[in-house]
Amino acid sequence: MTTAPAVNLSFREPGFNQDPFPVLEEIRKAGPVVYNEQRGTWLLTSYPDVARVLGDARHYAQGETEAFTDFFGGPTMETIDEPERHDAIRGIWAPDFQRGNLESRRPLVERVVAERLDPFVDRIRAGETVDAVAEMTRSIPTLVIAGMLGIETAMFQQFSAWSDAMGAIAEGALDTSDRGMETIMAGRRATAELNEYIAAQVQERRRHPTDDLIGKMVSSEYARTAMTEREIIASNTQLVFAGNETTAKLMAHTLVTLAQHPGERRTLATDRTLVPQAVEEVHRYQTITQFIDRDVKESDVEIRGVAIPRGSVVTPMQGAANRDPERWEHPGDFDITRSSRQHLGFGFGMHSCIGLNLARLETQVWLDRLLDKLPEYELAEEVDYGSNFQLRGPLAVQIAAA
């Protein structure tokens, strides 16, 4: 057996999340499996190893399942590792998120994008400096998923507020001040209020069936016979959160990355056929979900000759895997003409993101319209990435006319 090298790394160190990639490269150079003494976990950086662990539900369990359950108010498919049950719950909504079926949602996406993007662009053209996160990107995916859930438009603003507060919990958990605790409590209140609202919507769908996502879960045979009320409500709450957080961060990353690479942005503005692969390249290059812990279950495992005991925590580093030089040439370069290869930004295996095709559709529609309306822009100030390394994204993106 091989002895893994050790590092003493906290993902919470001040400034680490601003640009974590040099540190991730140092970990990669240390070895394919590195023990992090600070967190007591085994770090993986290569694409094959990360994909293998993420895809192996038999030997590795979703980490922090109790925290996820508490966060959403009940068990969801994200916390269920038993394949048959996970697949049955996921299968209720899976057809709605298939690429072909999502084309019927394109008018909804285009309408929401236009409603949020056009006023933002008008303000930029009028000479203002505007935060794209607060004024545009955070709300677009929330409003789209709210529409798919069948939520009345009068509640859209409240949905955005709830989702924002929930998303801020991770930041609050890293802030030891009173403000951090206030952020956490506000997020928990938002989750409770959203759960209460979803519970009422579930009851309404039972009285008056609908074809929206809430209605489809309520009327499905599996939900009626095998899911508790708590699971049904929590599943819908998770969908609101998941439908916002990753996509909003992907849009913000796209704005920043294209501002930092104006040549690539101008190439993209000229050739819109590159939009889909540009979105994928941003996600590979930046990576939102930087890591997801996995618990070693049932028996000891071996990775690259390193014995890892049962009960240990393995940390697949998706951000490092997405810059694996064994998979991509010059992985530290941003290149929208790069040959397409699957990245791990949306996860891998059983717990891969159910909404990945929706996220792609939303971001592509949004980016295409942005390039129509505002092909030239610049960052008005340095971007702060905060301290949430697990779901990494800009806290604000101040945009001004170029």
C-alpha positions in Angstrom: 0.0 0.0 0.0 1.0 3.6 -0.7 1.2 6.3 2.0 -0.6 9.4 0.9 1.2 12.8 1.4 -0.4 15.2 3.8 -1.4 18.8 3.7 -2.8 21.1 6.3 -5.4 23.2 4.3 -8.5 25.0 5.4 -10.9 26.0 2.6 -11.9 28.9 4.9 -8.5 30.7 5.0 -8.9 34.4 4.1 -8.4 35.0 0.4 -8.3 31.3 -0.5 -11.5 31.3 -2.4 -10.5 34.4 -4.5 -8.3 32.2 -6.6 -8.0 28.6 -5.3 -6.5 27.1 -8.4 -2.8 27.6 -7.6 -3.3 25.8 -4.3 -5.3 23.0 -6.1 -2.3 22.6 -8.5 0.0 22.2 -5.6 -2.2 19.5 -4.2 -2.2 17.8 -7.6 1.6 17.8 -7.7 1.8 16.3 -4.2 0.0 13.1 -5.4 -3.3 11.7 -6.7 -4.5 11.1 -3.2 -3.6 13.6 -0.5 -4.7 13.6 3.2 -5.9 16.9 4.4 -5.1 17.1 8.1 -7.1 20.3 8.6 -10.4 18.7 7.6 -9.5 15.0 8.1 -10.5 14.1 4.6 -8.8 12.5 1.6 -8.5 14.9 -1.4 -8.7 13.7 -5.0 -7.7 15.9 -7.9 -7.6 13.8 -11.1 -10.6 13.6 -13.4 -10.8 9.8 -13.5 -10.6 9.4 -9.7 -13.2 12.2 -9.0 -15.6 10.8 -11.6 -15.2 7.3 -10.3 -16.0 8.2 -6.7 -18.9 10.5 -7.6 -20.3 7.7 -9.7 -19.9 4.9 -7.2 -22.9 4.9 -4.8 -22.1 1.4 -3.6 -18.9 2.3 -1.8 -19.4 6.1 -1.2 -22.4 7.8 0.4 -23.5 11.3 -0.1 -21.8 13.4 2.7 -23.7 15.6 5.2 -27.0 14.0 4.5 -28.4 15.1 7.9 -27.4 18.7 7.1 -29.1 18.5 3.7 -32.2 17.0 5.3 -32.3 19.7 7.9 -31.7 22.4 5.3 -34.7 21.5 3.1 -37.0 20.3 5.9 -36.9 16.6 4.9 -35.2 13.9 2.8 -34.8 14.6 -0.9 -33.3 12.7 -3.8 -30.0 14.5 -3.1 -29.7 12.7 0.3 -30.9 9.3 -0.8 -28.2 6.8 -1.9 -30.4 3.8 -2.4 -30.6 3.6 -6.2 -34.1 2.3 -6.6 -35.7 4.9 -4.3 -33.5 7.7 -5.6 -34.3 6.9 -9.2 -38.1 6.6 -8.5 -38.2 10.1 -7.0 -36.0 11.6 -9.7 -38.0 9.9 -12.3 -41.1 11.9 -11.5 -39.5 15.0 -12.9 -36.8 13.6 -15.1 -38.8 13.8 -18.4 -39.5 17.5 -17.8 -35.7 18.2 -17.7 -34.8 16.3 -20.8 -33.3 18.5 -23.5 -36.0 17.9 -26.1 -38.8 18.5 -23.7 -37.3 21.7 -22.4 -37.8 23.3 -25.8 -41.4 23.8 -24.8 -40.0 26.0 -21.9 -38.0 28.2 -24.2 -40.7 30.9 -24.4 -40.8 31.1 -20.6 -37.0 31.4 -20.4 -36.8 34.0 -23.2 -39.6 36.1 -21.5 -37.9 36.0 -18.1 -34.5 36.8 -19.6 -35.8 39.7 -21.5 -37.7 41.1 -18.5 -34.6 41.0 -16.3 -31.8 41.7 -18.8 -33.2 44.6 -20.8 -33.7 47.0 -17.9 -30.2 46.1 -16.6 -28.7 46.9 -20.0 -30.7 50.2 -20.3 -29.2 51.3 -17.0 -25.7 50.5 -18.1 -26.2 52.4 -21.4 -27.4 55.3 -19.4 -24.1 55.5 -17.6 -24.8 53.6 -14.4 -22.6 51.0 -12.8 -24.9 48.1 -11.9 -24.4 44.9 -9.9 -25.4 42.1 -12.3 -25.9 39.6 -9.5 -28.4 41.6 -7.5 -30.2 43.1 -10.5 -30.2 40.3 -13.0 -28.5 36.9 -12.7 -29.9 35.8 -9.3 -33.5 36.3 -10.3 -33.6 34.7 -13.8 -33.3 31.0 -12.8 -35.5 31.5 -9.7 -38.3 33.0 -11.8 -38.0 30.2 -14.5 -38.2 27.4 -11.9 -41.1 29.2 -10.2 -42.9 29.3 -13.5 -42.3 25.6 -14.0 -43.6 24.8 -10.6 -46.8 26.7 -11.4 -46.3 29.5 -8.9 -48.5 32.6 -9.5 -46.5 35.5 -10.9 -47.4 37.7 -7.9 -45.2 35.4 -5.8 -42.1 35.6 -8.1 -40.5 38.4 -6.1 -41.0 36.6 -2.9 -39.5 33.4 -4.4 -36.4 35.3 -5.3 -36.1 36.7 -1.8 -36.5 33.2 -0.3 -34.0 31.7 -2.6 -31.4 34.4 -2.0 -31.7 34.0 1.8 -31.3 30.2 1.5 -28.3 30.6 -0.8 -26.7 33.0 1.8 -26.7 30.3 4.5 -23.4 28.9 3.3 -21.7 32.3 3.5 -23.2 32.8 7.0 -21.8 29.5 8.2 -18.3 30.7 7.4 -18.8 34.0 9.2 -18.2 33.7 13.0 -19.6 37.2 13.7 -23.1 38.1 14.8 -23.8 39.0 11.2 -23.0 35.4 10.2 -25.5 34.0 12.7 -28.1 36.5 11.5 -27.6 35.4 7.9 -28.0 31.7 8.9 -31.2 32.5 10.9 -32.6 34.5 8.0 -32.0 31.6 5.7 -33.6 29.1 8.0 -36.7 31.4 8.3 -36.8 31.6 4.5 -36.7 27.8 4.2 -39.4 27.4 6.7 -41.6 30.0 4.9 -41.0 28.4 1.5 -41.8 25.0 3.0 -45.1 26.4 4.4 -45.9 27.9 1.0 -45.1 24.7 -0.9 -47.2 22.7 1.6 -50.2 24.9 0.8 -49.5 24.4 -2.9 -49.3 20.7 -2.5 -52.8 20.7 -0.9 -54.1 22.9 -3.6 -52.9 20.5 -6.3 -54.6 17.6 -4.6 -57.9 19.5 -4.8 -57.3 20.9 -8.3 -54.7 18.8 -10.2 -52.3 20.6 -12.5 -49.6 19.7 -15.0 -46.9 21.8 -13.4 -44.0 20.3 -11.5 -45.7 20.4 -8.1 -48.8 18.9 -9.7 -46.8 16.1 -11.4 -45.2 15.1 -8.1 -48.4 15.2 -6.1 -50.3 13.1 -8.7 -47.5 10.6 -9.3 -48.2 7.0 -8.1 -44.8 6.8 -6.3 -45.4 10.0 -4.3 -48.9 8.9 -3.4 -47.8 5.5 -2.3 -44.2 5.8 -1.1 -43.4 9.4 -0.2 -44.2 11.2 3.0 -45.7 14.7 3.0 -42.4 16.0 4.4 -40.5 14.4 1.5 -42.8 15.9 -1.1 -42.5 19.4 0.3 -38.7 19.2 0.8 -38.3 17.9 -2.8 -40.0 21.0 -4.2 -38.1 23.3 -1.9 -34.8 21.8 -3.0 -35.8 22.3 -6.6 -36.4 26.0 -6.0 -32.9 26.3 -4.4 -31.1 24.1 -6.9 -32.9 25.8 -9.8 -31.4 29.1 -8.7 -28.0 28.7 -7.1 -25.9 26.9 -9.7 -27.4 28.7 -12.7 -27.1 32.2 -11.2 -23.5 31.6 -10.3 -22.8 30.2 -13.8 -24.2 33.4 -15.3 -22.1 35.6 -13.0 -19.0 33.6 -13.8 -19.7 34.0 -17.5 -19.9 37.8 -17.2 -16.6 37.9 -15.3 -14.7 35.5 -17.4 -15.7 37.1 -20.7 -14.9 40.5 -19.3 -11.4 39.2 -18.4 -11.0 37.7 -21.8 -12.3 40.4 -24.2 -10.9 38.7 -27.3 -12.9 35.5 -26.6 -16.0 37.7 -25.9 -15.6 39.4 -29.3 -15.1 36.1 -31.1 -18.3 34.8 -29.4 -20.2 38.0 -30.3 -19.3 37.4 -34.0 -20.0 33.7 -34.0 -23.0 32.7 -31.9 -22.7 29.0 -32.8 -19.9 29.0 -30.1 -22.3 30.0 -27.3 -23.1 26.5 -26.1 -19.4 25.5 -25.9 -18.5 28.9 -24.4 -20.9 28.2 -21.5 -19.4 24.8 -21.0 -15.9 26.2 -21.1 -16.8 28.8 -18.4 -18.2 26.1 -16.2 -15.1 23.9 -16.7 -12.7 26.8 -16.2 -14.4 28.3 -13.1 -16.4 25.3 -11.7 -19.1 26.3 -9.3 -19.4 23.1 -7.1 -15.7 22.8 -6.2 -16.0 19.7 -4.1 -18.6 17.3 -2.7 -17.7 15.1 0.3 -18.4 11.4 0.1 -18.4 9.0 3.1 -16.7 5.6 2.7 -19.4 3.1 3.6 -19.6 -0.7 4.3 -15.9 -1.5 3.8 -12.4 0.0 3.3 -11.6 1.2 -0.2 -8.4 1.6 -2.1 -7.7 4.6 -4.4 -4.4 4.7 -6.4 -2.9 2.2 -3.9 -3.9 4.2 -0.9 -6.0 2.4 1.7 -8.9 4.5 3.0 -10.7 3.1 6.0 -14.5 2.6 6.2 -16.1 5.7 7.8 -13.5 8.1 6.3 -14.5 11.1 4.2 -13.2 11.4 0.7 -13.3 14.8 -1.0 -13.5 14.7 -4.8 -12.2 18.1 -6.0 -14.3 18.8 -9.1 -12.6 22.2 -9.7 -9.2 20.5 -9.8 -10.5 17.6 -11.9 -11.9 20.1 -14.4 -8.3 21.4 -14.9 -6.7 18.0 -15.1 -3.8 18.3 -17.6 -4.2 14.6 -18.4 -7.7 15.4 -19.9 -7.3 18.9 -21.3 -4.4 20.6 -23.0 -3.4 23.9 -21.3 -6.3 23.5 -18.8 -5.5 26.8 -17.1 -6.3 28.7 -20.3 -9.8 29.9 -21.1 -10.6 28.8 -24.7 -14.1 28.9 -26.1 -13.0 27.0 -29.2 -11.6 24.1 -27.1 -12.7 20.6 -28.3 -15.8 19.6 -26.3 -15.2 17.0 -23.5 -17.5 16.3 -20.5 -16.6 18.2 -17.4 -17.7 17.6 -13.8 -19.3 21.0 -13.1 -22.8 19.4 -12.9 -21.5 16.4 -10.9 -21.4 12.8 -12.1 -23.4 9.6 -11.6 -26.6 9.2 -9.6 -26.5 12.6 -8.0 -25.6 14.6 -11.1 -27.7 17.8 -11.4 -31.2 17.0 -12.7 -31.5 20.5 -14.0 -28.3 20.6 -16.0 -30.1 20.9 -19.4 -32.3 23.7 -18.0 -29.2 25.5 -16.7 -27.6 25.3 -20.1 -30.8 26.5 -21.8 -31.2 29.5 -19.5 -27.5 30.5 -19.7 -27.3 30.2 -23.5 -30.5 32.2 -24.0 -29.3 34.8 -21.6 -25.8 35.1 -23.0 -27.1 35.3 -26.6 -29.3 38.2 -25.7 -26.6 39.9 -23.6 -24.3 39.8 -26.6 -27.1 41.4 -28.7 -27.8 44.1 -26.2 -24.4 44.8 -24.6 -21.5 43.2 -26.6 -19.0 45.6 -25.0 -18.8 46.0 -21.2 -16.2 46.0 -18.4 -15.9 45.2 -14.8 -16.1 48.4 -12.7 -14.3 46.9 -9.7 -12.5 43.8 -8.5 -14.8 40.8 -8.1 -15.2 39.3 -4.6 -15.8 35.6 -4.4 -16.5 35.5 -0.7 -15.7 32.5 1.4 -18.1 29.8 0.1 -15.6 27.5 -1.7 -18.0 24.6 -2.0 -20.4 26.6 -4.2 -18.0 29.2 -5.6 -19.3 32.3 -7.4 -19.0 36.1 -7.4 -20.8 37.9 -4.6 -21.4 40.9 -6.9 -20.4 41.8 -10.5 -20.3 45.5 -11.0 -20.7 46.2 -14.7 -20.2 49.4 -16.6 -20.2 50.3 -20.3 -16.9 49.9 -22.0 
